[in-house]
Amino acid sequence: MSELVYKVHVTRKMIVSDDSVSLHQAEGERIQRFMVDPYALGVIILNDEFLLTVDRVKRLERLLGSVFGEKIQVIY
């Protein structure tokens, strides 16, 4: 029996300027693709000041896994 793994996608908050409009649109399209995935549990958007380390990702996976009672994979 295979184990079901839910995915949580993490991305950064973007400040839109004239130079980065196409980058902002590409990131929006990427988030929309995540939400179509039947195993996507959610999308987390971080502020630029927050540093995401391997330890924090593992802690977030454990926290979300205990909250939802499922195995969670955080994708950055």
Sequence and secondary structure as in RCSB ss.txt:
>XXXX:A:sequence
MSELVYKVHVTRKMIVSDDSVSLHQAEGERIQRFMVDPYALGVIILNDEFLLTVDRVKRLERLLGSVFGEKIQVI
Y
>XXXX:A:secstr
    EEEEEEEE     GGGHHHHHHHHHHHHHHHHSTTEEEEEEE TT    HHHHHHHHHHHHHHHTSEEEEE
 
